[in-house]
Amino acid sequence: MRRILVLLVAVCTAVFSASLIAQTNTPKKFVFINPGPYTDAQLIASSGMKVGQPFTVADLQKAAQTMIDSGAFEQLEPTLEGPFKAITVTFKLKPVAKEKFLPATFENFVWFTPAELSEGLHKRVPLYANGIPEAGNLSEQVRKALVEMLAEKGVANAEVSALEQEPSAALPTSAWSYSVTKPAVMLAGVSLNGVSADMTPKVNDYLRTIVGKPYQEGHGADTDDMILGIYRDEGYLDAKVENLQRVPTKSASGDLDIKLTGTVVPGEVYHVKSIEWKETPELSSAEFEKANPLHAGDVAARKQLRVSVRMIKDAYKHHGYLFVAVDPHTTRDSATHTVTYSYTATPGDQYHMGNLSVVGLPPEQMKEFQSAWKIKPGDVYDNTYTSTFLRQNTALQSLSGYVGKFEYKADTNTHTVDVTLVFMQARRRVR
């Protein structure tokens, strides 16, 4: 979603003559009013201007627009004061609220340590220091900087993707997720010591599901977590990998293969001590208790925790909240090896039904469809309604010979959802 903002540039008066616009100025200093979390050095660097470097009013407008386009500021007003050859440039700023900044995760940048990544991005993207705004082009600036950093490491023609990830059980907030898509970074193998006899079959089965797949260690997970997924799912919450080594090798195809080695220290199995959910209009205590797969005394299995988080999200989506962060806050008692889960849900804006488009139905079937379809424009949008309708449409006599698919488009400005349904006649099998 692109934020539309007004850029105000005032230089002594609100109207400029052609000669004044073309006038060259030399900045003596820069002043920033209400800089928010940024330093003067970061702000000057983000503008592209420098003390002593001549500029015109057009250059100033371009610099201000560059800062606005980053998404880090809601408003920006530059003014000039003083003689042309020693002028003071003042920027009056209104930074975007910190709640609209997202953290960044890096999935497979195995060429860098976390410190090297941070240092390289701070150097190339001055405003990155305080996260990445939801809107604006700062996320793209970071992506391009990562490509440059890979090139300096000898990775020519690298491609990097930037995606805004929804909250997950591992990281209960949205985040900008960066991943190297070329060359492909693959997990080629995992060799673990310290695996007990009873866990060996489960570990081997689990490793077969991740080996040969793209290597990832971001968005709330780390390499330990990736390797120890099966241990977490069995309640070994303190499990760790000691002496973890990443061994990268270039494959014949030019991709990068990663082999991991280490020693597993599993710790003890944890059990659930108690579970807390404060009733909300979207999910009552009784509904939560009935649908939640975790109960006091159960093994604190992460796979079941994920199911419970998804259950809460689905309850909110049923009430029009397409985006909701669920935090299964965990209090761990290492002495008794028990955990308490205290769930909280933070929904975004509530969405309502927008336009409905139906393709592929003749008039008679369309008439029956309209009679059966219950959600109307302006109604709270139930995110589960369309898929449920399609699964059950065989109950509608005239639609029994059709199969359907759908797509929806959510408008973040109007908080409405447009739905498109496409029906096709099912092919009959010839015996």
C-alpha positions as CSV (number, residue, x, y, z in Angstrom):
1,M,0.0,0.0,0.0
2,R,1.5,3.3,-1.1
3,R,1.0,6.2,1.2
4,I,0.1,9.4,-0.7
5,L,1.7,12.5,1.0
6,V,1.9,16.2,0.2
7,L,5.5,17.6,0.0
8,L,5.7,21.2,1.0
9,V,8.8,23.1,0.0
10,A,9.0,26.7,1.2
11,V,11.9,29.1,0.6
12,C,11.2,32.4,2.2
13,T,8.0,32.7,0.1
14,A,5.5,30.2,-1.3
15,V,6.0,31.3,-4.9
16,F,9.3,31.1,-6.7
17,S,10.5,32.9,-9.7
18,A,12.3,31.0,-12.4
19,S,15.6,32.7,-11.4
20,L,15.2,31.7,-7.8
21,I,14.4,28.1,-8.7
22,A,17.6,28.0,-10.8
23,Q,19.7,29.7,-8.1
24,T,22.6,27.6,-6.8
25,N,22.9,27.4,-3.0
26,T,25.7,26.1,-0.9
27,P,24.6,24.5,2.4
28,K,26.4,25.6,5.5
29,K,24.5,23.3,7.8
30,F,21.4,21.1,8.1
31,V,18.9,21.4,10.9
32,F,16.3,18.7,11.6
33,I,13.2,19.5,13.6
34,N,11.5,16.5,15.2
35,P,13.9,14.0,13.8
36,G,12.3,11.1,15.7
37,P,14.7,8.1,16.1
38,Y,17.2,9.3,13.5
39,T,20.5,11.0,13.9
40,D,21.5,14.0,11.8
41,A,24.1,11.9,10.0
42,Q,21.4,9.3,9.0
43,L,19.0,12.0,7.8
44,I,21.7,13.9,5.8
45,A,22.8,10.6,4.2
46,S,19.2,9.6,3.3
47,S,18.7,13.0,1.6
48,G,21.8,12.6,-0.6
49,M,22.8,16.2,0.2
50,K,26.1,17.2,1.8
51,V,27.5,20.3,3.6
52,G,29.3,22.4,1.1
53,Q,27.8,20.6,-1.9
54,P,25.9,23.2,-4.1
55,F,22.2,22.5,-4.9
56,T,19.2,24.2,-6.5
57,V,15.6,24.3,-5.2
58,A,14.9,21.5,-7.7
59,D,17.6,19.4,-6.0
60,L,16.1,20.2,-2.6
61,Q,12.7,19.1,-3.8
62,K,14.2,15.9,-5.2
63,A,16.0,15.2,-1.9
64,A,12.8,15.8,0.1
65,Q,10.8,13.5,-2.1
66,T,13.5,10.8,-1.8
67,M,13.1,10.9,2.0
68,I,9.3,10.9,1.7
69,D,9.4,7.9,-0.7
70,S,11.3,5.9,1.8
71,G,8.1,5.6,3.9
72,A,9.8,6.7,7.0
73,F,8.1,10.1,7.1
74,E,4.4,11.2,6.9
75,Q,5.3,14.8,6.3
76,L,8.5,16.7,5.5
77,E,8.9,20.5,5.0
78,P,12.3,21.9,4.0
79,T,13.1,25.6,4.3
80,L,16.1,27.7,3.4
81,E,17.5,30.6,5.4
82,G,20.6,32.8,5.0
83,P,22.8,33.9,2.1
84,F,23.0,31.7,-1.0
85,K,26.6,30.7,-0.4
86,A,26.2,29.8,3.3
87,I,22.6,28.7,3.6
88,T,21.0,26.8,6.4
89,V,18.7,23.9,5.3
90,T,16.0,23.1,7.8
91,F,13.8,20.0,7.5
92,K,10.7,19.9,9.6
93,L,9.8,16.2,9.9
94,K,6.9,14.1,11.0
95,P,8.3,10.5,11.2
96,V,6.0,7.5,10.8
97,A,4.9,6.0,14.1
98,K,7.2,3.2,15.3
99,E,4.2,0.8,15.4
100,K,4.3,1.0,11.5
101,F,7.9,-0.2,11.3
102,L,8.5,-3.9,10.9
103,P,11.6,-6.0,11.8
104,A,13.7,-7.6,9.1
105,T,14.6,-11.3,8.9
106,F,17.2,-12.9,6.7
107,E,16.5,-16.4,5.6
108,N,19.6,-17.7,4.0
109,F,22.4,-15.2,3.9
110,V,25.1,-17.8,4.8
111,W,27.9,-15.6,3.4
112,F,27.5,-13.2,6.4
113,T,27.5,-13.2,10.1
114,P,24.6,-11.3,11.7
115,A,27.0,-8.5,12.6
116,E,28.3,-8.3,9.0
117,L,24.7,-8.1,7.7
118,S,23.8,-5.3,10.2
119,E,27.0,-3.3,9.5
120,G,26.6,-3.6,5.7
121,L,23.0,-2.5,5.7
122,H,23.5,0.4,8.1
123,K,26.3,1.6,5.8
124,R,24.2,1.5,2.6
125,V,20.7,2.3,3.9
126,P,20.9,5.1,6.5
127,L,17.2,4.8,7.6
128,Y,17.4,1.1,8.0
129,A,18.7,1.6,11.6
130,N,15.2,1.7,13.0
131,G,13.5,-1.1,11.1
132,I,11.6,-1.0,7.9
133,P,8.2,0.8,7.4
134,E,5.2,-1.1,6.0
135,A,4.9,1.5,3.2
136,G,7.5,3.2,1.0
137,N,10.5,2.0,-0.8
138,L,12.9,1.4,2.1
139,S,12.3,-2.3,1.8
140,E,13.5,-2.1,-1.8
141,Q,16.5,-0.1,-0.7
142,V,17.5,-2.9,1.7
143,R,16.9,-5.5,-1.0
144,K,19.2,-3.7,-3.5
145,A,21.9,-3.2,-0.7
146,L,21.8,-7.0,-0.1
147,V,22.5,-7.6,-3.7
148,E,25.4,-5.2,-3.6
149,M,26.8,-6.9,-0.5
150,L,26.5,-10.4,-2.2
151,A,28.4,-9.1,-5.2
152,E,31.2,-7.9,-2.9
153,K,31.4,-11.5,-1.6
154,G,31.9,-12.8,-5.1
155,V,28.2,-13.8,-5.7
156,A,27.6,-12.4,-9.1
157,N,24.1,-11.8,-10.5
158,A,22.5,-12.7,-7.2
159,E,18.7,-12.3,-6.8
160,V,17.1,-11.4,-3.5
161,S,13.4,-11.3,-2.7
162,A,11.6,-9.1,-0.2
163,L,8.3,-10.3,1.2
164,E,6.1,-9.0,4.0
165,Q,5.4,-12.1,6.2
166,E,2.3,-12.5,8.3
167,P,2.7,-13.2,12.0
168,S,3.5,-16.8,13.0
169,A,3.8,-18.8,16.2
170,A,7.6,-18.4,16.0
171,L,7.4,-14.6,15.5
172,P,4.1,-13.1,16.6
173,T,4.5,-9.9,14.4
174,S,4.7,-9.1,10.8
175,A,8.2,-8.8,9.3
176,W,10.0,-8.1,6.1
177,S,11.6,-11.4,5.1
178,Y,14.6,-11.3,2.8
179,S,15.8,-14.4,0.9
180,V,18.5,-15.2,-1.7
181,T,16.6,-16.8,-4.6
182,K,19.7,-17.0,-6.9
183,P,21.8,-18.9,-6.4
184,A,19.6,-21.4,-4.6
185,V,20.7,-22.2,-1.1
186,M,19.9,-25.8,-0.3
187,L,20.2,-27.9,2.9
188,A,22.2,-30.8,1.6
189,G,22.6,-32.8,4.7
190,V,22.5,-32.9,8.6
191,S,24.8,-35.0,10.8
192,L,23.9,-35.1,14.5
193,N,25.6,-36.8,17.4
194,G,23.9,-37.3,20.8
195,V,20.6,-38.6,19.4
196,S,19.0,-41.2,21.7
197,A,17.8,-44.6,20.4
198,D,14.2,-43.8,20.9
199,M,14.5,-40.5,19.1
200,T,16.6,-41.8,16.2
201,P,13.7,-43.0,14.0
202,K,11.8,-39.7,14.6
203,V,14.8,-37.6,13.9
204,N,15.7,-39.4,10.7
205,D,12.1,-39.1,9.5
206,Y,12.1,-35.4,10.3
207,L,15.4,-34.7,8.7
208,R,14.2,-36.4,5.5
209,T,11.5,-33.7,5.3
210,I,14.0,-30.8,5.4
211,V,17.1,-32.1,3.7
212,G,17.0,-31.3,0.0
213,K,14.8,-28.3,0.6
214,P,15.7,-24.6,0.5
215,Y,17.9,-23.6,3.5
216,Q,16.1,-21.1,5.8
217,E,16.9,-19.7,9.2
218,G,14.9,-16.5,9.5
219,H,11.4,-15.2,10.5
220,G,11.5,-16.2,14.1
221,A,13.6,-19.4,13.7
222,D,17.3,-20.0,13.8
223,T,19.4,-22.9,12.6
224,D,19.1,-24.7,16.0
225,D,15.3,-24.4,15.7
226,M,15.3,-25.8,12.2
227,I,17.3,-28.9,13.1
228,L,15.5,-29.4,16.4
229,G,12.0,-29.1,15.1
230,I,11.2,-32.7,16.0
231,Y,12.5,-32.2,19.5
232,R,10.3,-29.2,20.0
233,D,7.4,-31.1,18.7
234,E,8.1,-33.8,21.4
235,G,8.2,-31.3,24.2
236,Y,12.0,-31.0,24.5
237,L,11.9,-27.2,24.9
238,D,15.4,-26.9,26.2
239,A,17.0,-28.9,23.4
240,K,20.0,-27.3,21.8
241,V,22.8,-28.1,19.3
242,E,26.3,-27.7,20.5
243,N,29.3,-27.2,18.2
244,L,27.0,-26.4,15.3
245,Q,28.9,-26.0,12.0
246,R,27.7,-24.8,8.6
247,V,29.7,-26.2,5.7
248,P,28.9,-24.5,2.4
249,T,29.9,-26.1,-0.9
250,K,29.1,-25.0,-4.4
251,S,27.2,-27.6,-6.4
252,A,27.7,-28.5,-10.0
253,S,24.7,-26.4,-11.0
254,G,26.1,-23.3,-9.3
255,D,23.8,-23.5,-6.3
256,L,25.1,-23.5,-2.7
257,D,24.7,-26.6,-0.7
258,I,24.8,-26.4,3.1
259,K,25.7,-29.3,5.3
260,L,25.2,-29.0,9.1
261,T,26.9,-30.9,11.9
262,G,26.5,-30.8,15.6
263,T,25.7,-32.5,18.9
264,V,22.2,-32.6,20.3
265,V,21.7,-31.9,24.0
266,P,17.9,-32.7,24.4
267,G,17.2,-31.8,28.1
268,E,14.0,-32.9,29.7
269,V,10.4,-33.1,28.3
270,Y,8.2,-30.3,29.4
271,H,4.5,-30.6,30.3
272,V,1.7,-28.0,30.3
273,K,1.0,-26.6,33.8
274,S,-1.8,-24.3,32.8
275,I,-3.4,-22.4,29.9
276,E,-4.9,-18.9,30.1
277,W,-7.2,-17.3,27.6
278,K,-9.2,-14.2,28.4
279,E,-12.6,-14.4,26.7
280,T,-13.3,-12.1,23.8
281,P,-16.4,-11.4,21.7
282,E,-14.6,-13.4,18.9
283,L,-13.8,-16.5,21.0
284,S,-15.4,-17.4,24.3
285,S,-13.7,-19.4,27.0
286,A,-16.0,-22.4,26.3
287,E,-15.1,-22.3,22.6
288,F,-11.5,-22.0,23.3
289,E,-11.5,-24.9,25.8
290,K,-13.4,-27.1,23.3
291,A,-11.2,-26.4,20.3
292,N,-7.8,-26.1,22.0
293,P,-5.7,-29.3,21.5
294,L,-3.5,-28.4,24.5
295,H,-4.6,-29.1,28.1
296,A,-3.0,-29.1,31.5
297,G,-0.8,-32.2,31.9
298,D,-0.2,-32.7,28.2
299,V,3.3,-32.8,26.7
300,A,4.2,-29.2,25.7
301,A,4.4,-30.1,22.1
302,R,5.1,-27.2,19.7
303,K,3.1,-28.8,16.9
304,Q,0.0,-28.6,19.2
305,L,0.9,-25.1,20.1
306,R,0.8,-24.2,16.4
307,V,-2.6,-25.8,16.0
308,S,-4.0,-23.7,18.9
309,V,-2.6,-20.5,17.5
310,R,-4.2,-21.3,14.1
311,M,-7.5,-22.0,15.9
312,I,-7.5,-18.6,17.5
313,K,-6.6,-16.9,14.2
314,D,-9.4,-18.7,12.4
315,A,-11.9,-17.5,15.1
316,Y,-11.0,-13.9,14.5
317,K,-11.0,-14.3,10.7
318,H,-14.5,-15.6,11.0
319,H,-15.4,-12.2,12.4
320,G,-13.7,-10.2,9.6
321,Y,-10.2,-9.8,11.0
322,L,-8.0,-10.9,8.1
323,F,-4.8,-10.0,10.0
324,V,-4.4,-11.0,13.6
325,A,-1.2,-11.6,15.7
326,V,-1.5,-14.3,18.3
327,D,1.1,-14.4,21.0
328,P,1.2,-17.7,23.0
329,H,3.2,-16.1,25.8
330,T,5.2,-18.9,27.4
331,T,6.3,-18.9,31.0
332,R,8.8,-21.8,31.5
333,D,9.7,-23.4,34.8
334,S,13.0,-25.1,34.3
335,A,12.9,-26.7,37.8
336,T,9.6,-28.5,37.3
337,H,9.9,-28.7,33.5
338,T,6.4,-27.2,33.1
339,V,5.1,-24.3,31.0
340,T,2.2,-21.9,31.3
341,Y,0.7,-20.6,28.1
342,S,-1.1,-17.2,28.2
343,Y,-2.6,-16.4,24.8
344,T,-3.3,-12.9,23.6
345,A,-4.7,-11.9,20.2
346,T,-4.1,-8.5,18.6
347,P,-6.4,-8.1,15.6
348,G,-5.9,-5.6,12.8
349,D,-8.8,-3.7,11.1
350,Q,-12.2,-5.5,10.6
351,Y,-13.0,-6.1,7.0
352,H,-16.4,-6.2,5.3
353,M,-17.7,-7.7,2.1
354,G,-17.2,-5.7,-1.0
355,N,-18.0,-6.7,-4.6
356,L,-18.8,-10.3,-5.6
357,S,-18.1,-11.4,-9.2
358,V,-19.3,-14.8,-10.4
359,V,-18.0,-16.3,-13.7
360,G,-19.1,-19.4,-15.5
361,L,-22.7,-20.0,-14.4
362,P,-25.7,-20.0,-16.9
363,P,-28.7,-17.9,-15.8
364,E,-30.6,-20.7,-14.1
365,Q,-27.7,-21.8,-12.0
366,M,-26.8,-18.2,-11.3
367,K,-30.3,-17.7,-9.9
368,E,-29.9,-20.6,-7.5
369,F,-26.4,-19.5,-6.6
370,Q,-27.7,-16.0,-5.6
371,S,-30.4,-17.5,-3.5
372,A,-27.8,-19.7,-1.6
373,W,-25.1,-17.1,-1.2
374,K,-25.8,-15.3,2.1
375,I,-23.0,-12.8,2.7
376,K,-23.9,-9.4,1.3
377,P,-22.0,-6.2,0.5
378,G,-21.3,-4.4,3.7
379,D,-21.6,-7.6,5.9
380,V,-18.6,-8.5,8.1
381,Y,-16.4,-10.6,5.8
382,D,-16.1,-14.2,7.1
383,N,-12.8,-15.4,5.7
384,T,-14.0,-19.0,6.0
385,Y,-17.3,-18.5,4.2
386,T,-16.3,-18.9,0.6
387,S,-14.2,-22.0,0.9
388,T,-17.0,-23.6,3.0
389,F,-19.6,-22.6,0.4
390,L,-17.5,-24.3,-2.4
391,R,-17.1,-27.5,-0.4
392,Q,-20.8,-27.7,0.2
393,N,-22.2,-26.5,-3.1
394,T,-23.0,-30.0,-4.1
395,A,-26.0,-29.6,-1.9
396,L,-27.3,-27.1,-4.4
397,Q,-29.0,-29.2,-7.0
398,S,-28.2,-27.2,-10.1
399,L,-24.5,-26.7,-9.1
400,S,-23.8,-30.4,-8.5
401,G,-22.2,-30.6,-11.9
402,Y,-19.8,-27.7,-11.3
403,V,-16.5,-27.2,-9.5
404,G,-15.4,-23.8,-8.4
405,K,-12.4,-21.8,-7.3
406,F,-12.1,-18.3,-5.9
407,E,-9.7,-15.5,-5.2
408,Y,-10.2,-12.4,-3.0
409,K,-8.6,-9.0,-2.9
410,A,-8.5,-7.0,0.3
411,D,-8.4,-3.2,0.1
412,T,-6.4,-1.9,3.0
413,N,-7.8,1.6,2.6
414,T,-11.5,0.8,2.6
415,H,-11.2,-2.5,4.6
416,T,-13.4,-4.3,2.1
417,V,-12.8,-7.6,0.4
418,D,-13.8,-8.2,-3.3
419,V,-14.4,-11.9,-4.1
420,T,-14.3,-13.5,-7.5
421,L,-15.8,-17.0,-8.0
422,V,-15.1,-19.0,-11.1
423,F,-17.2,-22.1,-11.9
424,M,-16.4,-24.8,-14.4
425,Q,-18.4,-27.9,-15.4
426,A,-16.8,-31.0,-13.8
427,R,-15.5,-33.5,-16.3
428,R,-17.3,-36.8,-16.2
429,R,-15.2,-40.0,-16.2
430,V,-15.8,-42.3,-19.1
431,R,-15.9,-45.9,-18.0
